[in-house]
């Protein structure tokens, strides 16, 4: 059955319907506006940092009692993500100890950089990564030490990434020629097999997890990890870098050569601007402390943090003790009797 309305009636019905729709639409923004926004900048889609960010954002949203909406915003690299936060495009930045060092020194990607907003400060350190060198299994006999990659085309992970910075400082410590070739992470396997690059930096998180693009590479081809030779390990350690043992069975699904892998360690974190309130950062750190065992269930890369949460925060600060500590983290560490009076509590001013 069809219903017919007079011209006047039709106009009245449409007007009423539109009024109802606009009223409902108006209620949504008002509701949403009541929730404050925290933008969490990460590295690019497909990286480990981006992949796990949604899980951590959910925990933080719950801890903040629904007062905030956490949005994950990927950038081309952690270096760019750090700048985005200090330029006002985010509030919490994905970074690592080597990135914090370069920012403090205004070196590398931070040369001549001037933030338009308050700087980021030590806020929360979450997991270590271990940078290693890999090549195709068919060419592995050409490489015995890291010196065999010197001056040759290598994809040291995406330029500006913390593992890229880590390998850059490692090659500098060894006195080797850092010849980086930029490729898309999705073409990692193709580039190795075609010889476009002779090596590619692989990395594990806490010796347990691989980046998504490296998991794909493993499926597509056989790789071998080339450890630094003993004399190279000594030079790296002498330069203040930590060389750690990695069990290949912890992250790799295939045989990658050495029974024990040697990786140069970096510590990753999520550091907030100093104008982000003490209460928010304190709540964030406390929430992750309380949920540390749940985080391990989500991803094994959080294992070291769960084992020694406080120690990891101390390690992160001590990697760059000249940089300020966010008041929220300082409050947390003081409560746990882990504060060092030599450290400096930052201020947004």
VOPADREN-31128 format. One line per field, with one value per residue: residue number from 1; residue in one letter; x, y, z of N, C-alpha, C in turn. Coordinates in steps of 0.05 Angstrom, whole numbers, m for minus. Layout:
pos: (NUM; ...)
code: (A; ...)
n.xx: (X; ...)
n.yy: (Y; ...)
n.zz: (Z; ...)
ca.xx: (X; ...)
ca.yy: (Y; ...)
ca.zz: (Z; ...)
c.xx: (X; ...)
c.yy: (Y; ...)
c.zz: (Z; ...)
//
This chain:
pos: (1; 2; 3; 4; 5; 6; 7; 8; 9; 10; 11; 12; 13; 14; 15; 16; 17; 18; 19; 20; 21; 22; 23; 24; 25; 26; 27; 28; 29; 30; 31; 32; 33; 34; 35; 36; 37; 38; 39; 40; 41; 42; 43; 44; 45; 46; 47; 48; 49; 50; 51; 52; 53; 54; 55; 56; 57; 58; 59; 60; 61; 62; 63; 64; 65; 66; 67; 68; 69; 70; 71; 72; 73; 74; 75; 76; 77; 78; 79; 80; 81; 82; 83; 84; 85; 86; 87; 88; 89; 90; 91; 92; 93; 94; 95; 96; 97; 98; 99; 100; 101; 102; 103; 104; 105; 106; 107; 108; 109; 110; 111; 112; 113; 114; 115; 116; 117; 118; 119; 120; 121; 122; 123; 124; 125; 126; 127; 128; 129; 130; 131; 132; 133; 134; 135; 136; 137; 138; 139; 140; 141; 142; 143; 144; 145; 146; 147; 148; 149; 150; 151; 152; 153; 154; 155; 156; 157; 158; 159; 160; 161; 162; 163; 164; 165; 166; 167; 168; 169; 170; 171; 172; 173; 174; 175; 176; 177; 178; 179; 180; 181; 182; 183; 184; 185; 186; 187; 188; 189; 190; 191; 192; 193; 194; 195; 196; 197; 198; 199; 200; 201; 202; 203; 204; 205; 206; 207; 208; 209; 210; 211; 212; 213; 214; 215; 216; 217; 218; 219; 220; 221; 222; 223; 224; 225; 226; 227; 228; 229; 230; 231; 232; 233; 234; 235; 236; 237; 238; 239; 240; 241; 242; 243; 244; 245; 246; 247; 248; 249; 250; 251; 252; 253; 254; 255; 256; 257; 258; 259; 260; 261; 262; 263; 264; 265; 266; 267; 268; 269; 270; 271; 272; 273; 274; 275; 276; 277; 278; 279; 280; 281; 282; 283; 284; 285; 286; 287; 288; 289; 290; 291; 292; 293; 294; 295; 296; 297; 298; 299; 300; 301; 302; 303; 304; 305; 306; 307; 308; 309; 310; 311; 312; 313; 314; 315; 316; 317; 318; 319; 320; 321; 322; 323; 324; 325; 326; 327; 328; 329; 330; 331; 332; 333; 334; 335; 336; 337; 338; 339; 340; 341; 342; 343; 344; 345; 346; 347; 348; 349)
code: (X; X; X; X; X; X; X; X; X; X; X; X; X; X; X; X; X; X; X; X; X; X; X; X; X; X; X; X; X; X; X; X; X; X; X; X; X; X; X; X; X; X; X; X; X; X; X; X; X; X; X; X; X; X; X; X; X; X; X; X; X; X; X; X; X; X; X; X; X; X; X; X; X; X; X; X; X; X; X; X; X; X; X; X; X; X; X; X; X; X; X; X; X; X; X; X; X; X; X; X; X; X; X; X; X; X; X; X; X; X; X; X; X; X; X; X; X; X; X; X; X; X; X; X; X; X; X; X; X; X; X; X; X; X; X; X; X; X; X; X; X; X; X; X; X; X; X; X; X; X; X; X; X; X; X; X; X; X; X; X; X; X; X; X; X; X; X; X; X; X; X; X; X; X; X; X; X; X; X; X; X; X; X; X; X; X; X; X; X; X; X; X; X; X; X; X; X; X; X; X; X; X; X; X; X; X; X; X; X; X; X; X; X; X; X; X; X; X; X; X; X; X; X; X; X; X; X; X; X; X; X; X; X; X; X; X; X; X; X; X; X; X; X; X; X; X; X; X; X; X; X; X; X; X; X; X; X; X; X; X; X; X; X; X; X; X; X; X; X; X; X; X; X; X; X; X; X; X; X; X; X; X; X; X; X; X; X; X; X; X; X; X; X; X; X; X; X; X; X; X; X; X; X; X; X; X; X; X; X; X; X; X; X; X; X; X; X; X; X; X; X; X; X; X; X; X; X; X; X; X; X; X; X; X; X; X; X; X; X; X; X; X; X; X; X; X; X; X; X)
n.xx: (17; 11; 25; m2; 13; m9; 15; 28; 29; 69; 114; 115; 125; 175; 205; 201; 227; 279; 292; 294; 337; 379; 381; 397; 446; 472; 477; 516; 569; 572; 574; 621; 656; 663; 701; 769; 827; 881; 936; 973; 1033; 1065; 1111; 1113; 1057; 1055; 1101; 1131; 1123; 1076; 1040; 1030; 1010; 955; 935; 959; 938; 885; 886; 904; 863; 821; 844; 843; 792; 753; 754; 787; 801; 840; 881; 915; 969; 1004; 1071; 1124; 1172; 1202; 1232; 1206; 1157; 1169; 1181; 1132; 1100; 1126; 1115; 1063; 1026; 1013; 1012; 1040; 1100; 1130; 1192; 1263; 1323; 1368; 1346; 1329; 1378; 1400; 1363; 1373; 1426; 1418; 1431; 1439; 1375; 1354; 1382; 1391; 1339; 1280; 1234; 1164; 1130; 1129; 1184; 1194; 1197; 1230; 1184; 1158; 1185; 1187; 1203; 1260; 1298; 1335; 1385; 1406; 1446; 1427; 1426; 1413; 1405; 1430; 1473; 1503; 1554; 1590; 1595; 1626; 1636; 1614; 1644; 1645; 1601; 1611; 1609; 1578; 1515; 1462; 1401; 1386; 1342; 1284; 1300; 1313; 1286; 1292; 1323; 1353; 1382; 1410; 1442; 1471; 1501; 1529; 1560; 1591; 1620; 1651; 1680; 1664; 1638; 1577; 1531; 1472; 1413; 1351; 1290; 1223; 1192; 1160; 1184; 1228; 1245; 1246; 1286; 1331; 1336; 1343; 1390; 1393; 1401; 1452; 1449; 1406; 1379; 1355; 1311; 1296; 1245; 1257; 1281; 1241; 1200; 1185; 1186; 1128; 1139; 1186; 1170; 1141; 1182; 1212; 1178; 1178; 1230; 1296; 1338; 1400; 1431; 1483; 1532; 1568; 1640; 1686; 1725; 1698; 1654; 1679; 1696; 1647; 1625; 1663; 1650; 1607; 1561; 1510; 1517; 1480; 1458; 1417; 1367; 1355; 1310; 1271; 1246; 1250; 1224; 1250; 1313; 1367; 1421; 1471; 1476; 1470; 1450; 1478; 1461; 1456; 1433; 1375; 1333; 1265; 1212; 1154; 1146; 1123; 1102; 1123; 1082; 1039; 995; 1016; 984; 960; 1005; 1026; 982; 983; 1034; 1027; 983; 1004; 1042; 1010; 985; 1023; 1033; 990; 1002; 1045; 1020; 993; 1035; 1098; 1143; 1141; 1162; 1214; 1202; 1159; 1184; 1221; 1199; 1207; 1263; 1272; 1252; 1289; 1335; 1323; 1322; 1375; 1403; 1402; 1414; 1418; 1374; 1307; 1260; 1193; 1144; 1103; 1124; 1166; 1139; 1116; 1163; 1186; 1148; 1159; 1209; 1252; 1275; 1326; 1364; 1398; 1376; 1335; 1273; 1226; 1196; 1141; 1150)
n.yy: (m24; 45; 108; 172; 241; 307; 367; 405; 374; 338; 371; 386; 337; 324; 367; 358; 309; 323; 359; 325; 292; 329; 345; 297; 291; 336; 324; 285; 308; 343; 307; 281; 322; 329; 293; 293; 298; 254; 247; 196; 187; 145; 100; 80; 47; m23; m30; m52; m17; 11; m30; m51; m7; 4; m32; m15; 37; 27; 6; 52; 88; 65; 68; 123; 132; 141; 195; 214; 209; 165; 169; 136; 155; 144; 156; 170; 156; 145; 191; 232; 227; 243; 297; 314; 313; 352; 395; 404; 368; 322; 287; 247; 215; 165; 137; 126; 110; 125; 162; 202; 219; 241; 282; 314; 329; 356; 332; 292; 276; 318; 363; 432; 436; 466; 463; 479; 474; 456; 412; 340; 293; 244; 193; 142; 78; 21; m28; m67; m67; m106; m95; m125; m155; m180; m225; m255; m325; m352; m320; m318; m338; m300; m264; m253; m221; m158; m120; m136; m114; m62; m3; m25; m34; m30; m41; m9; m12; 31; 98; 144; 114; 83; 37; 44; 90; 66; 28; 62; 91; 47; 30; 76; 74; 30; 47; 41; 44; 71; 55; 68; 43; 64; 31; 6; m24; m68; m89; m115; m170; m179; m143; m163; m213; m200; m173; m119; m96; m118; m132; m129; m95; m130; m139; m154; m154; m151; m199; m233; m220; m206; m154; m140; m137; m165; m215; m229; m229; m272; m314; m311; m321; m352; m332; m308; m291; m248; m246; m195; m197; m221; m179; m135; m133; m119; m68; m42; m46; m16; 33; 45; 18; m31; m99; m154; m222; m262; m310; m346; m377; m353; m313; m320; m362; m398; m431; m388; m387; m373; m403; m371; m306; m240; m178; m106; m68; m27; 19; 27; 75; 115; 179; 238; 306; 362; 396; 365; 340; 325; 288; 257; 231; 204; 170; 140; 113; 85; 53; 19; m6; m34; m67; m98; m154; m170; m144; m174; m220; m203; m189; m217; m186; m150; m175; m165; m115; m129; m162; m128; m73; m23; m19; m15; 36; 67; 53; 76; 131; 138; 130; 178; 220; 275; 297; 322; 293; 273; 302; 266; 214; 220; 225; 174; 142; 161; 144; 90; 87; 96; 140; 184; 234; 262; 268; 310; 342; 358; 419; 453; 505)
n.zz: (0; m16; 12; 8; 10; 21; m11; 28; 74; 64; 63; 116; 142; 122; 141; 196; 200; 183; 224; 268; 252; 250; 303; 328; 304; 323; 376; 377; 364; 408; 450; 437; 440; 494; 508; 515; 472; 458; 419; 392; 367; 320; 287; 217; 183; 188; 216; 278; 321; 306; 300; 352; 378; 381; 418; 465; 468; 478; 531; 557; 548; 578; 629; 637; 646; 606; 595; 557; 487; 452; 396; 345; 306; 249; 225; 178; 201; 267; 279; 251; 275; 327; 318; 300; 347; 377; 347; 354; 332; 357; 420; 449; 435; 395; 406; 416; 455; 425; 389; 424; 441; 394; 386; 431; 421; 374; 325; 265; 239; 268; 263; 269; 285; 312; 361; 361; 402; 473; 493; 486; 539; 583; 592; 588; 582; 542; 513; 492; 431; 383; 338; 278; 225; 163; 107; 41; 40; m1; m14; 31; 43; 27; 66; 126; 170; 197; 171; 119; 96; 91; 55; 16; m18; 25; 59; 113; 146; 147; 131; 182; 219; 285; 287; 241; 255; 297; 271; 241; 279; 298; 254; 249; 297; 285; 244; 191; 123; 113; 72; 53; 22; 3; 6; m4; 51; 38; m6; 12; 10; m46; m62; m36; m59; m113; m111; m107; m59; m15; 36; 94; 149; 202; 258; 326; 377; 442; 434; 419; 382; 313; 265; 225; 168; 165; 180; 135; 97; 114; 101; 46; 29; 43; 95; 124; 184; 197; 243; 281; 282; 334; 345; 326; 360; 407; 395; 388; 439; 467; 449; 478; 466; 473; 464; 453; 468; 426; 421; 365; 357; 385; 356; 300; 249; 218; 205; 215; 213; 255; 321; 365; 362; 352; 373; 369; 420; 430; 466; 468; 473; 495; 494; 525; 512; 551; 566; 573; 621; 688; 714; 673; 649; 693; 704; 657; 660; 708; 695; 655; 685; 721; 684; 661; 657; 627; 580; 562; 548; 503; 469; 463; 463; 505; 549; 578; 601; 634; 670; 696; 706; 732; 730; 675; 664; 692; 664; 614; 626; 644; 597; 572; 612; 617; 597; 611; 659; 654; 697; 712; 706; 742; 791; 795; 798; 845; 882; 881; 903; 869; 848; 825; 851; 819; 771; 728; 736; 689; 661; 632; 620)
ca.xx: (0; 26; 12; 0; 10; m13; 40; 35; 35; 96; 135; 116; 137; 204; 217; 203; 248; 305; 297; 302; 364; 399; 383; 413; 474; 483; 483; 540; 593; 572; 583; 649; 673; 668; 724; 794; 841; 910; 945; 996; 1047; 1081; 1125; 1095; 1040; 1071; 1123; 1124; 1112; 1049; 1023; 1021; 1000; 926; 931; 967; 919; 860; 892; 906; 836; 807; 856; 836; 763; 735; 756; 803; 801; 868; 883; 942; 976; 1030; 1088; 1143; 1193; 1200; 1243; 1184; 1136; 1178; 1178; 1103; 1091; 1138; 1104; 1035; 1009; 1008; 1019; 1059; 1116; 1145; 1220; 1283; 1345; 1386; 1331; 1330; 1406; 1403; 1347; 1387; 1450; 1410; 1446; 1423; 1350; 1346; 1401; 1379; 1310; 1270; 1206; 1145; 1117; 1148; 1198; 1186; 1214; 1227; 1157; 1153; 1202; 1170; 1216; 1285; 1301; 1362; 1390; 1424; 1450; 1418; 1429; 1400; 1420; 1446; 1497; 1514; 1582; 1606; 1596; 1635; 1635; 1600; 1661; 1639; 1579; 1621; 1611; 1561; 1487; 1448; 1377; 1390; 1315; 1275; 1316; 1300; 1277; 1311; 1343; 1370; 1400; 1426; 1462; 1488; 1521; 1546; 1580; 1609; 1638; 1669; 1696; 1656; 1624; 1548; 1519; 1444; 1395; 1324; 1270; 1198; 1194; 1146; 1201; 1252; 1252; 1252; 1311; 1352; 1338; 1352; 1417; 1391; 1416; 1466; 1442; 1383; 1378; 1332; 1311; 1276; 1237; 1263; 1289; 1217; 1181; 1195; 1169; 1111; 1151; 1207; 1156; 1135; 1207; 1219; 1160; 1184; 1258; 1313; 1357; 1420; 1440; 1513; 1540; 1594; 1662; 1694; 1738; 1678; 1638; 1695; 1695; 1620; 1623; 1681; 1636; 1585; 1537; 1505; 1515; 1466; 1453; 1389; 1361; 1341; 1285; 1252; 1231; 1250; 1210; 1268; 1342; 1379; 1450; 1484; 1460; 1465; 1452; 1489; 1447; 1461; 1408; 1365; 1310; 1243; 1193; 1134; 1152; 1103; 1110; 1123; 1058; 1019; 992; 1028; 964; 957; 1028; 1027; 962; 993; 1055; 1016; 966; 1021; 1055; 990; 976; 1047; 1030; 971; 1016; 1061; 1001; 987; 1059; 1121; 1163; 1139; 1173; 1233; 1188; 1143; 1203; 1233; 1187; 1221; 1291; 1271; 1249; 1314; 1354; 1316; 1331; 1404; 1415; 1404; 1408; 1419; 1347; 1287; 1240; 1166; 1135; 1086; 1142; 1181; 1121; 1115; 1189; 1189; 1131; 1172; 1236; 1272; 1283; 1354; 1364; 1415; 1359; 1321; 1245; 1221; 1174; 1132; 1160)
ca.yy: (0; 70; 130; 198; 264; 332; 382; 418; 353; 327; 390; 385; 312; 326; 386; 345; 289; 337; 370; 302; 284; 349; 344; 273; 296; 356; 311; 269; 325; 353; 285; 275; 345; 326; 276; 306; 281; 249; 235; 179; 184; 121; 96; 74; 23; m47; m32; m63; 4; 17; m54; m55; 18; 3; m48; 2; 59; 17; 5; 79; 100; 53; 79; 151; 133; 151; 224; 220; 192; 161; 162; 128; 168; 135; 175; 156; 146; 156; 218; 249; 225; 260; 325; 320; 319; 378; 416; 406; 350; 299; 292; 227; 207; 140; 144; 108; 124; 138; 185; 222; 230; 259; 306; 331; 339; 369; 320; 275; 288; 340; 386; 458; 434; 482; 456; 502; 468; 445; 388; 315; 285; 216; 188; 113; 61; m3; m53; m64; m80; m114; m92; m145; m155; m205; m227; m278; m350; m360; m303; m316; m345; m277; m246; m266; m201; m134; m104; m144; m98; m35; 9; m39; m25; m43; m28; m9; m6; 57; 121; 158; 94; 81; 16; 57; 106; 48; 17; 85; 96; 23; 31; 98; 64; 10; 60; 29; 61; 66; 60; 61; 44; 65; 15; 2; m49; m90; m101; m124; m196; m176; m128; m181; m235; m189; m162; m90; m92; m143; m138; m114; m96; m143; m132; m168; m139; m168; m226; m250; m213; m195; m134; m153; m140; m186; m241; m234; m235; m300; m332; m309; m329; m360; m311; m315; m269; m247; m233; m181; m213; m214; m153; m115; m132; m104; m39; m32; m43; 6; 58; 48; 5; m57; m122; m174; m248; m267; m337; m344; m392; m336; m295; m330; m388; m415; m430; m364; m390; m376; m413; m348; m281; m217; m154; m81; m62; 0; 18; 43; 87; 133; 202; 259; 334; 372; 410; 345; 342; 305; 267; 240; 214; 187; 150; 123; 96; 67; 34; m1; m21; m53; m85; m108; m182; m171; m136; m197; m239; m191; m191; m226; m165; m136; m192; m152; m95; m142; m173; m106; m48; 0; m19; m6; 65; 77; 50; 95; 157; 138; 131; 207; 232; 304; 306; 322; 271; 284; 301; 243; 191; 226; 219; 145; 131; 168; 126; 64; 91; 92; 166; 192; 263; 274; 272; 335; 341; 379; 438; 463; 532)
ca.zz: (0; m18; 26; m6; 27; 7; m13; 54; 94; 57; 72; 145; 150; 115; 159; 222; 198; 183; 250; 285; 244; 258; 332; 334; 295; 340; 402; 375; 368; 436; 466; 430; 449; 522; 512; 506; 452; 460; 394; 397; 341; 318; 261; 194; 183; 181; 235; 304; 338; 298; 304; 380; 390; 386; 442; 487; 469; 491; 559; 568; 548; 600; 653; 639; 653; 585; 593; 534; 463; 442; 368; 336; 281; 239; 210; 162; 219; 294; 279; 242; 296; 349; 310; 299; 374; 387; 330; 362; 317; 374; 449; 458; 412; 394; 403; 428; 468; 404; 379; 445; 441; 371; 390; 450; 408; 349; 304; 247; 230; 285; 259; 267; 290; 334; 366; 365; 427; 493; 484; 498; 562; 591; 603; 592; 565; 540; 505; 477; 405; 377; 310; 267; 196; 149; 78; 30; 46; m25; m15; 59; 44; 20; 89; 151; 191; 188; 153; 92; 86; 90; 28; m3; m15; 47; 70; 142; 155; 135; 140; 204; 240; 306; 280; 221; 271; 313; 253; 232; 300; 300; 232; 255; 318; 273; 223; 165; 104; 116; 46; 55; m1; 13; m8; 10; 67; 25; m27; 25; m1; m74; m64; m27; m79; m138; m107; m105; m34; m8; 63; 105; 178; 215; 287; 343; 401; 466; 424; 417; 361; 289; 251; 205; 142; 166; 179; 107; 84; 122; 86; 18; 23; 64; 102; 143; 200; 199; 269; 281; 291; 361; 347; 322; 384; 427; 387; 393; 469; 474; 441; 496; 456; 485; 445; 469; 455; 418; 413; 339; 358; 399; 338; 273; 245; 203; 213; 203; 214; 281; 343; 381; 346; 366; 365; 383; 433; 434; 484; 457; 492; 485; 510; 523; 514; 578; 573; 579; 650; 705; 721; 650; 645; 716; 700; 636; 670; 728; 681; 641; 706; 731; 663; 648; 651; 605; 556; 553; 534; 477; 453; 479; 464; 531; 570; 595; 616; 655; 690; 711; 696; 744; 720; 647; 664; 701; 642; 593; 634; 645; 570; 566; 638; 615; 588; 633; 664; 657; 725; 716; 711; 766; 813; 796; 807; 874; 898; 881; 914; 847; 837; 829; 854; 799; 747; 728; 730; 668; 664; 606; 616)
c.xx: (18; 11; 18; m4; 5; 13; 48; 43; 63; 118; 138; 130; 167; 218; 221; 226; 276; 312; 307; 331; 385; 403; 400; 442; 487; 491; 509; 565; 595; 583; 613; 667; 679; 693; 749; 809; 871; 918; 972; 1010; 1064; 1096; 1104; 1079; 1058; 1095; 1113; 1111; 1083; 1030; 1013; 1009; 971; 920; 937; 948; 893; 863; 892; 879; 820; 817; 848; 806; 745; 736; 770; 798; 830; 867; 911; 947; 1003; 1044; 1110; 1166; 1189; 1211; 1221; 1162; 1143; 1174; 1149; 1092; 1101; 1129; 1074; 1016; 1003; 1016; 1040; 1073; 1130; 1174; 1237; 1306; 1363; 1372; 1331; 1357; 1409; 1387; 1362; 1412; 1444; 1428; 1428; 1399; 1341; 1365; 1385; 1349; 1303; 1241; 1189; 1129; 1137; 1160; 1187; 1206; 1211; 1200; 1151; 1170; 1190; 1183; 1242; 1282; 1330; 1367; 1412; 1427; 1442; 1423; 1414; 1417; 1438; 1472; 1512; 1543; 1601; 1610; 1603; 1632; 1619; 1617; 1656; 1615; 1587; 1622; 1593; 1532; 1471; 1423; 1378; 1364; 1308; 1291; 1300; 1289; 1299; 1332; 1362; 1391; 1420; 1449; 1481; 1510; 1539; 1568; 1600; 1629; 1659; 1686; 1689; 1640; 1594; 1535; 1490; 1429; 1367; 1305; 1245; 1201; 1181; 1163; 1227; 1262; 1261; 1280; 1335; 1357; 1349; 1380; 1416; 1404; 1429; 1460; 1418; 1383; 1352; 1334; 1289; 1269; 1239; 1270; 1266; 1200; 1196; 1176; 1152; 1124; 1174; 1194; 1149; 1160; 1215; 1203; 1169; 1212; 1272; 1334; 1378; 1428; 1470; 1520; 1565; 1615; 1671; 1707; 1718; 1660; 1653; 1694; 1668; 1616; 1640; 1668; 1611; 1559; 1535; 1501; 1503; 1462; 1423; 1386; 1345; 1313; 1263; 1235; 1229; 1238; 1228; 1297; 1354; 1410; 1461; 1465; 1452; 1470; 1463; 1475; 1456; 1435; 1401; 1340; 1289; 1224; 1173; 1135; 1133; 1116; 1108; 1099; 1034; 1018; 1006; 1009; 960; 980; 1031; 1007; 971; 1014; 1044; 998; 982; 1036; 1035; 982; 1000; 1045; 1010; 984; 1033; 1044; 994; 1011; 1083; 1143; 1163; 1151; 1193; 1221; 1172; 1161; 1215; 1224; 1202; 1249; 1292; 1268; 1275; 1335; 1348; 1326; 1362; 1417; 1418; 1397; 1408; 1392; 1327; 1269; 1213; 1157; 1118; 1102; 1157; 1164; 1119; 1140; 1194; 1172; 1143; 1201; 1257; 1281; 1312; 1354; 1382; 1399; 1344; 1291; 1239; 1198; 1167; 1141; 1189)
c.yy: (25; 92; 156; 221; 289; 347; 394; 397; 342; 346; 389; 361; 313; 344; 374; 324; 301; 348; 348; 294; 303; 350; 320; 278; 316; 344; 296; 286; 335; 332; 280; 297; 343; 309; 291; 287; 278; 235; 222; 174; 159; 121; 86; 49; 0; m50; m43; m41; 11; m6; m57; m30; 17; m11; m30; 26; 51; 16; 33; 92; 90; 65; 108; 155; 144; 181; 232; 200; 190; 154; 157; 139; 159; 156; 158; 144; 157; 185; 238; 250; 243; 290; 333; 327; 346; 401; 418; 388; 325; 306; 272; 216; 180; 147; 121; 123; 138; 162; 208; 235; 249; 284; 325; 344; 357; 359; 303; 289; 312; 364; 411; 458; 451; 476; 481; 498; 459; 418; 363; 308; 256; 211; 159; 97; 33; m29; m47; m76; m86; m113; m112; m142; m181; m203; m251; m303; m357; m344; m302; m322; m322; m258; m261; m247; m177; m117; m112; m129; m69; m25; m5; m31; m43; m27; m31; m3; 23; 80; 137; 140; 91; 59; 26; 74; 89; 36; 39; 90; 72; 24; 54; 89; 45; 23; 50; 49; 53; 74; 50; 63; 43; 49; 14; m24; m73; m103; m111; m150; m194; m163; m146; m203; m225; m177; m131; m80; m119; m151; m121; m117; m109; m137; m147; m149; m158; m196; m244; m244; m201; m174; m148; m157; m160; m213; m249; m242; m264; m320; m334; m320; m340; m339; m323; m289; m270; m232; m216; m199; m204; m187; m130; m111; m116; m74; m27; m27; m19; 33; 63; 34; m23; m78; m145; m200; m251; m296; m336; m357; m375; m320; m306; m358; m408; m413; m405; m364; m394; m387; m391; m323; m259; m192; m130; m71; m32; m2; 38; 53; 104; 157; 225; 287; 343; 388; 391; 341; 319; 281; 248; 221; 195; 164; 130; 103; 75; 45; 12; m18; m43; m74; m99; m137; m187; m164; m158; m217; m229; m193; m197; m206; m149; m152; m178; m130; m106; m152; m151; m79; m24; 3; m9; 24; 78; 76; 70; 123; 159; 138; 160; 223; 263; 315; 304; 298; 284; 281; 276; 218; 195; 218; 188; 133; 138; 150; 98; 65; 87; 118; 172; 223; 278; 281; 299; 331; 364; 396; 448; 491; 533)
c.zz: (0; m3; 11; 13; 9; 6; 14; 74; 89; 67; 102; 155; 145; 135; 187; 222; 198; 210; 269; 278; 253; 288; 341; 327; 314; 367; 401; 379; 396; 455; 462; 441; 479; 528; 500; 488; 460; 434; 399; 371; 342; 291; 241; 198; 174; 200; 262; 321; 331; 305; 332; 392; 397; 412; 467; 490; 483; 522; 571; 568; 572; 627; 658; 642; 632; 581; 568; 511; 453; 413; 360; 308; 271; 223; 196; 178; 247; 295; 272; 263; 320; 343; 309; 326; 383; 369; 335; 347; 333; 402; 459; 434; 416; 389; 415; 439; 447; 392; 398; 445; 418; 374; 409; 437; 383; 326; 287; 237; 246; 282; 253; 273; 315; 339; 369; 391; 448; 484; 498; 520; 568; 604; 608; 572; 566; 531; 491; 449; 400; 347; 301; 237; 184; 119; 67; 35; 23; m26; 12; 61; 37; 44; 114; 175; 180; 169; 124; 79; 82; 61; 8; 2; 4; 54; 100; 157; 145; 148; 160; 226; 261; 300; 259; 236; 287; 295; 243; 253; 304; 279; 237; 276; 306; 251; 195; 149; 104; 90; 46; 29; 9; m6; 8; 26; 54; 4; m15; 13; m30; m78; m56; m48; m105; m136; m108; m80; m27; 21; 72; 135; 188; 245; 301; 365; 424; 458; 419; 392; 337; 278; 230; 178; 142; 168; 151; 91; 89; 106; 57; 10; 47; 69; 121; 158; 202; 225; 265; 292; 319; 364; 343; 346; 405; 420; 393; 423; 478; 468; 459; 487; 469; 464; 461; 453; 449; 409; 387; 340; 372; 380; 309; 270; 230; 214; 199; 207; 242; 303; 362; 364; 364; 355; 381; 394; 434; 451; 473; 479; 479; 504; 504; 524; 543; 586; 576; 609; 664; 710; 698; 647; 669; 713; 679; 646; 690; 715; 668; 662; 716; 710; 649; 641; 629; 579; 544; 538; 507; 459; 471; 481; 490; 554; 588; 613; 640; 678; 708; 701; 706; 732; 691; 646; 672; 678; 620; 600; 634; 618; 561; 592; 638; 606; 611; 634; 667; 686; 731; 721; 736; 791; 817; 808; 837; 891; 901; 890; 893; 835; 844; 829; 833; 773; 750; 720; 711; 675; 636; 600; 607)
//
